[in-house]
Amino acid sequence: MMINDSDIHAFMSVLKGLDKGKGLDLILHTLGGGIDATEKIVQYLRDVFGKDIEIFVPQLAQSAGTMIACSSKLIHMGKHSSLGAIDPQIGGLPAYSIRKSFQTAIEDIKKQPQYSDIWPILFQKYNPTLIVHADKAIQFTNKLVKDWIKTGMLFESEDSDEDKEKEAENIVKELGEKMSEDSFHNRHIGIKKCREKGLRVKELESDNELQDLVLSIHHACILTFSNTPAIKIVENHTGIAHILT
């Protein structure tokens, strides 16, 4: 089940009454979801816990899940954990791919005018505003993630504001534009690649007790999905849960 607007109410329910001064350790497992819903969730979590948020990814946090991970001050990943590209989707199509297709068409028509009648035929199934929506989605996603990185994992850095700006921009480019050029939207990025791209990541294996606790919770959730009608779980450490079936 993908991240959507209803999830903000789930988080509100399970976080009610907790000691907010202890910060938030969020175990995250998701294939992604809507950008607007992701923005609301991150804003809510930051309103409640400030910048004291750490994300644990025992298996994967793709797309919007990667965006949420980027909003934390630290990401915990295992050797086999994965993040993904932050390339937004428009009608099920990667926004960067949409933009690249139109750019390729323009360049091809300029170089080979004799084929100028072919591209319009190929693009007949697309709404004329598709490229506009794709560009806006890319700009919006990049701005969100860049701001979250600067005010999250780079907040306590001793680097200048200018350096933080450049580093955040580079991470966003690595997770967005470069991922779209070098790979595809659902490509999994392991802990080594995440570090190479500039993310602040800590190995789960560095603390055996913590790793066992995180993986136990993760495996319990996966078994629940496999053996019950549950398709989404938001739960706190006291057992208060919001379960969608």
Solvent accessible surface area in square Angstrom, and as a share of the most:
residue,aa,sasa,rsa
1,M,120,0.54
2,M,94,0.42
3,I,16,0.08
4,N,48,0.25
5,D,77,0.40
6,S,58,0.38
7,D,9,0.04
8,I,20,0.10
9,H,113,0.51
10,A,1,0.01
11,F,21,0.09
12,M,87,0.39
13,S,58,0.37
14,V,3,0.02
15,L,8,0.04
16,K,168,0.71
17,G,75,0.72
18,L,39,0.19
19,D,85,0.44
20,K,69,0.29
21,G,71,0.69
22,K,165,0.70
23,G,16,0.15
24,L,24,0.12
25,D,97,0.50
26,L,24,0.12
27,I,54,0.27
28,L,17,0.08
29,H,69,0.31
30,T,16,0.09
31,L,110,0.55
32,G,0,0.00
33,G,25,0.24
34,G,35,0.33
35,I,33,0.17
36,D,87,0.45
37,A,4,0.03
38,T,0,0.00
39,E,59,0.26
40,K,102,0.43
41,I,3,0.02
42,V,3,0.01
43,Q,101,0.45
44,Y,42,0.16
45,L,4,0.02
46,R,41,0.15
47,D,103,0.53
48,V,38,0.22
49,F,16,0.07
50,G,35,0.33
51,K,80,0.34
52,D,58,0.30
53,I,5,0.02
54,E,37,0.17
55,I,1,0.00
56,F,9,0.04
57,V,0,0.00
58,P,14,0.09
59,Q,78,0.35
60,L,18,0.09
61,A,0,0.00
62,Q,9,0.04
63,S,16,0.10
64,A,2,0.01
65,G,0,0.00
66,T,0,0.00
67,M,6,0.02
68,I,5,0.02
69,A,0,0.00
70,C,0,0.00
71,S,7,0.05
72,S,0,0.00
73,K,74,0.31
74,L,44,0.22
75,I,0,0.00
76,H,10,0.05
77,M,0,0.00
78,G,7,0.07
79,K,132,0.56
80,H,169,0.75
81,S,2,0.01
82,S,12,0.08
83,L,0,0.00
84,G,0,0.00
85,A,1,0.01
86,I,2,0.01
87,D,4,0.02
88,P,8,0.05
89,Q,72,0.32
90,I,36,0.18
91,G,84,0.80
92,G,61,0.59
93,L,72,0.36
94,P,31,0.20
95,A,0,0.00
96,Y,12,0.05
97,S,55,0.35
98,I,9,0.05
99,R,59,0.21
100,K,121,0.51
101,S,44,0.28
102,F,43,0.18
103,Q,81,0.36
104,T,54,0.31
105,A,5,0.04
106,I,96,0.49
107,E,93,0.42
108,D,34,0.17
109,I,58,0.30
110,K,155,0.66
111,K,157,0.67
112,Q,71,0.32
113,P,83,0.52
114,Q,127,0.56
115,Y,95,0.36
116,S,41,0.26
117,D,107,0.56
118,I,85,0.43
119,W,48,0.17
120,P,72,0.45
121,I,111,0.56
122,L,97,0.48
123,F,35,0.15
124,Q,142,0.63
125,K,161,0.68
126,Y,65,0.25
127,N,93,0.48
128,P,116,0.73
129,T,66,0.38
130,L,21,0.11
131,I,39,0.20
132,V,72,0.42
133,H,96,0.43
134,A,0,0.00
135,D,38,0.20
136,K,127,0.54
137,A,15,0.11
138,I,4,0.02
139,Q,116,0.52
140,F,73,0.30
141,T,0,0.00
142,N,39,0.20
143,K,126,0.53
144,L,20,0.10
145,V,0,0.00
146,K,42,0.18
147,D,44,0.23
148,W,21,0.07
149,I,0,0.00
150,K,50,0.21
151,T,53,0.31
152,G,5,0.04
153,M,16,0.07
154,L,0,0.00
155,F,107,0.45
156,E,151,0.68
157,S,32,0.21
158,E,179,0.80
159,D,66,0.34
160,S,62,0.40
161,D,117,0.60
162,E,111,0.50
163,D,69,0.36
164,K,29,0.12
165,E,53,0.24
166,K,120,0.51
167,E,45,0.20
168,A,0,0.00
169,E,80,0.36
170,N,77,0.39
171,I,0,0.00
172,V,8,0.05
173,K,100,0.42
174,E,32,0.14
175,L,0,0.00
176,G,0,0.00
177,E,59,0.27
178,K,74,0.31
179,M,12,0.05
180,S,36,0.23
181,E,115,0.52
182,D,108,0.56
183,S,29,0.19
184,F,126,0.52
185,H,31,0.14
186,N,102,0.52
187,R,110,0.40
188,H,93,0.41
189,I,5,0.03
190,G,28,0.27
191,I,18,0.09
192,K,143,0.61
193,K,104,0.44
194,C,0,0.00
195,R,107,0.39
196,E,107,0.48
197,K,25,0.10
198,G,19,0.18
199,L,6,0.03
200,R,80,0.29
201,V,15,0.09
202,K,93,0.40
203,E,57,0.26
204,L,3,0.01
205,E,50,0.23
206,S,74,0.48
207,D,63,0.32
208,N,111,0.57
209,E,128,0.58
210,L,56,0.28
211,Q,34,0.15
212,D,87,0.45
213,L,105,0.52
214,V,6,0.03
215,L,48,0.24
216,S,69,0.45
217,I,90,0.46
218,H,12,0.05
219,H,98,0.44
220,A,55,0.43
221,C,34,0.21
222,I,58,0.29
223,L,112,0.55
224,T,44,0.25
225,F,68,0.28
226,S,83,0.54
227,N,113,0.58
228,T,62,0.36
229,P,105,0.66
230,A,7,0.05
231,I,79,0.40
232,K,30,0.13
233,I,35,0.18
234,V,21,0.12
235,E,93,0.42
236,N,21,0.11
237,H,158,0.71
238,T,83,0.48
239,G,45,0.44
240,I,97,0.49
241,A,42,0.32
242,H,73,0.33
243,I,91,0.46
244,L,63,0.31
245,T,105,0.61
